[in-house]
């Protein structure tokens, strides 16, 4: 945990807490589906609540057979 009081987590910590492969989360970041709030050194830092909300939306839309590109469009509207 990076900063418990501010609800900030690293990608690695987010991956562990959600039991989602780190490379999958990194891919979401590279597509712009998951946005870090800052970068410290080479480490992406996320607001845990926002990241959880976005990941839940991504997973929901994937279950509905949307592609990641379609999901990106939905998330930017």
GROMACS elastic network, one bead per residue, 0.5 to 0.9 nm:
[ bonds ]
;  ai    aj funct       b0    kb
    1     4     6  0.62978   500
    1     7     6  0.85614   500
    1     8     6  0.71811   500
    1     9     6  0.54038   500
    1    10     6  0.70076   500
    1    13     6  0.62785   500
    1    14     6  0.87384   500
    2     6     6  0.88198   500
    2     7     6  0.81844   500
    2     8     6  0.57549   500
    2     9     6  0.51571   500
    2    10     6  0.64736   500
    2    13     6  0.84235   500
    2    45     6  0.80219   500
    3     6     6  0.56172   500
    3     7     6  0.61360   500
    3     8     6  0.52048   500
    3     9     6  0.68610   500
    4     7     6  0.51592   500
    4     8     6  0.64809   500
    4     9     6  0.80474   500
    5     8     6  0.78656   500
    6    47     6  0.79385   500
    7    46     6  0.82967   500
    7    47     6  0.58193   500
    7    48     6  0.56405   500
    7    49     6  0.73074   500
    8    37     6  0.88154   500
    8    45     6  0.64179   500
    8    46     6  0.55083   500
    8    48     6  0.57596   500
    8    49     6  0.87689   500
    9    12     6  0.80257   500
    9    13     6  0.59462   500
    9    14     6  0.61817   500
    9    44     6  0.84991   500
    9    45     6  0.56041   500
    9    46     6  0.53075   500
    9    47     6  0.64615   500
    9    48     6  0.60345   500
   10    13     6  0.51753   500
   10    14     6  0.61290   500
   10    15     6  0.85049   500
   10    36     6  0.88315   500
   10    43     6  0.67859   500
   10    44     6  0.58915   500
   10    46     6  0.61371   500
   10    47     6  0.89142   500
   10    48     6  0.88898   500
   11    14     6  0.50159   500
   11    15     6  0.60291   500
   11    16     6  0.86404   500
   11    22     6  0.69397   500
   11    25     6  0.73396   500
   11    26     6  0.76869   500
   11    36     6  0.86476   500
   11    43     6  0.75417   500
   11    44     6  0.61263   500
   11    45     6  0.65975   500
   11    46     6  0.71315   500
   12    15     6  0.50781   500
   12    16     6  0.63200   500
   12    17     6  0.87242   500
   12    22     6  0.62959   500
   13    16     6  0.50895   500
   13    17     6  0.61109   500
   13    18     6  0.85493   500
   14    17     6  0.51799   500
   14    18     6  0.60845   500
   14    19     6  0.81785   500
   14    20     6  0.81196   500
   14    22     6  0.82160   500
   14    25     6  0.86222   500
   14    46     6  0.82319   500
   14    48     6  0.73651   500
   14    51     6  0.83445   500
   14    52     6  0.86682   500
   15    18     6  0.53811   500
   15    19     6  0.56314   500
   15    20     6  0.50197   500
   15    21     6  0.59844   500
   15    22     6  0.52404   500
   15    23     6  0.88867   500
   15    24     6  0.88718   500
   15    25     6  0.71664   500
   16    19     6  0.50459   500
   16    20     6  0.68323   500
   16    21     6  0.80643   500
   16    22     6  0.80907   500
   17    20     6  0.79876   500
   18    21     6  0.87228   500
   18    52     6  0.84567   500
   19    22     6  0.88018   500
   20    23     6  0.85638   500
   20    24     6  0.70775   500
   20    25     6  0.72789   500
   21    24     6  0.52904   500
   21    25     6  0.66528   500
   21    26     6  0.87984   500
   22    25     6  0.51432   500
   22    26     6  0.61279   500
   22    27     6  0.85799   500
   23    27     6  0.60857   500
   23    28     6  0.86453   500
   24    27     6  0.50283   500
   24    28     6  0.63819   500
   24    29     6  0.87553   500
   25    29     6  0.63196   500
   25    30     6  0.87065   500
   25    34     6  0.75756   500
   25    55     6  0.88179   500
   26    30     6  0.62167   500
   26    31     6  0.87124   500
   26    34     6  0.83988   500
   27    31     6  0.62726   500
   27    32     6  0.86204   500
   27    33     6  0.85986   500
   27    34     6  0.87737   500
   28    31     6  0.51690   500
   28    32     6  0.62231   500
   28    33     6  0.50347   500
   28    34     6  0.54272   500
   28    35     6  0.84060   500
   28    55     6  0.89490   500
   28    68     6  0.85689   500
   29    32     6  0.50462   500
   29    33     6  0.57615   500
   29    35     6  0.58848   500
   29    36     6  0.77075   500
   30    33     6  0.76539   500
   30    34     6  0.80528   500
   30    35     6  0.88730   500
   31    34     6  0.77256   500
   31    68     6  0.82520   500
   31    69     6  0.82291   500
   31    72     6  0.76907   500
   32    35     6  0.62401   500
   32    72     6  0.72411   500
   33    54     6  0.75157   500
   33    55     6  0.84119   500
   33    58     6  0.79993   500
   33    68     6  0.83250   500
   33    71     6  0.79544   500
   33    72     6  0.58977   500
   33    75     6  0.73918   500
   33    76     6  0.88442   500
   34    46     6  0.87174   500
   34    50     6  0.89265   500
   34    51     6  0.65901   500
   34    54     6  0.67570   500
   34    55     6  0.75812   500
   35    38     6  0.87442   500
   35    44     6  0.86841   500
   35    45     6  0.88455   500
   35    46     6  0.71645   500
   35    50     6  0.89978   500
   35    51     6  0.76869   500
   36    39     6  0.70514   500
   36    44     6  0.55875   500
   36    45     6  0.52513   500
   36    47     6  0.73529   500
   36    51     6  0.83914   500
   37    44     6  0.77110   500
   37    45     6  0.59570   500
   37    46     6  0.53416   500
   37    47     6  0.65911   500
   38    43     6  0.85597   500
   38    44     6  0.62302   500
   38    45     6  0.53607   500
   38    46     6  0.71202   500
   39    42     6  0.64169   500
   39    43     6  0.54886   500
   39    45     6  0.57077   500
   39    46     6  0.88317   500
   40    43     6  0.51700   500
   40    44     6  0.65332   500
   40    45     6  0.71342   500
   41    44     6  0.83186   500
   45    48     6  0.89863   500
   46    49     6  0.86215   500
   46    50     6  0.77935   500
   46    51     6  0.65619   500
   47    50     6  0.55234   500
   47    51     6  0.60853   500
   47    52     6  0.85952   500
   48    51     6  0.51160   500
   48    52     6  0.60188   500
   48    53     6  0.85746   500
   49    52     6  0.52055   500
   49    53     6  0.62374   500
   49    54     6  0.86939   500
   50    53     6  0.51312   500
   50    54     6  0.61857   500
   50    55     6  0.86026   500
   51    54     6  0.51332   500
   51    55     6  0.60546   500
   51    56     6  0.85203   500
   52    55     6  0.51630   500
   52    56     6  0.60844   500
   52    57     6  0.86051   500
   53    56     6  0.52269   500
   53    57     6  0.63256   500
   53    58     6  0.87429   500
   54    57     6  0.51050   500
   54    58     6  0.61802   500
   54    59     6  0.86652   500
   54    75     6  0.84093   500
   55    59     6  0.61041   500
   55    60     6  0.84774   500
   56    59     6  0.51896   500
   56    60     6  0.60604   500
   56    61     6  0.86307   500
   57    60     6  0.50692   500
   57    61     6  0.61713   500
   57    62     6  0.84983   500
   57    71     6  0.85996   500
   57    75     6  0.85853   500
   58    61     6  0.53092   500
   58    62     6  0.60928   500
   58    63     6  0.86858   500
   58    68     6  0.79035   500
   58    71     6  0.66735   500
   58    72     6  0.87255   500
   58    75     6  0.87657   500
   59    62     6  0.50100   500
   59    63     6  0.62331   500
   59    64     6  0.86998   500
   60    63     6  0.52441   500
   60    64     6  0.65326   500
   61    65     6  0.64882   500
   61    66     6  0.55350   500
   61    67     6  0.81119   500
   61    68     6  0.86878   500
   61    70     6  0.89786   500
   61    71     6  0.67394   500
   62    66     6  0.51460   500
   62    67     6  0.66542   500
   62    68     6  0.75524   500
   62    71     6  0.79759   500
   63    66     6  0.74494   500
   66    69     6  0.80551   500
   66    70     6  0.59088   500
   66    71     6  0.63181   500
   67    70     6  0.51234   500
   67    71     6  0.61794   500
   67    72     6  0.86040   500
   68    72     6  0.60692   500
   68    73     6  0.86706   500
   69    72     6  0.50593   500
   69    73     6  0.64497   500
   69    74     6  0.87909   500
   70    73     6  0.51618   500
   70    74     6  0.63284   500
   70    75     6  0.87080   500
   71    75     6  0.60875   500
   71    76     6  0.86452   500
   72    75     6  0.51017   500
   72    76     6  0.62684   500
   72    77     6  0.88883   500
   73    76     6  0.53144   500
   73    77     6  0.65667   500
   74    77     6  0.55001   500
